[in-house]
Amino acid sequence: MIVISGFDELLQKYKELPDVGWLYVESSFDIESKDDIHNGRYYLSENDDEEMDFEENYGTFLEAPIFTAIIENKLENSPNSTKEDLFVATMYYLENDEFLD
């Protein structure tokens, strides 16, 4: 299992995320909570057994390639985006199921 601690670390690793699969979160994680998104832990499975465990016992945040696309889209449209801008773009996607340019 790969553990990513907080949104800042998730941003640092967005280019390393897999092309398929989910970013999992603890079941108590609230995807509408800015605090949870900023400070929560994100999990990636490294094998089928972990994937099955995550599916049964964890919640989902976003599919890994979708998160990567959110960040890349924002940086394409606004190359000088700050971490906060990328956070806002992620929140926008979670709320609206569409990219923020």
Summary of the structure (lengths in Angstrom):
residues: 101
radius of gyration: 13.0
end to end distance: 32.6
largest distance: 40.1
contacts: 278
relative contact order: 0.20
helix: 53%
strand: 17%
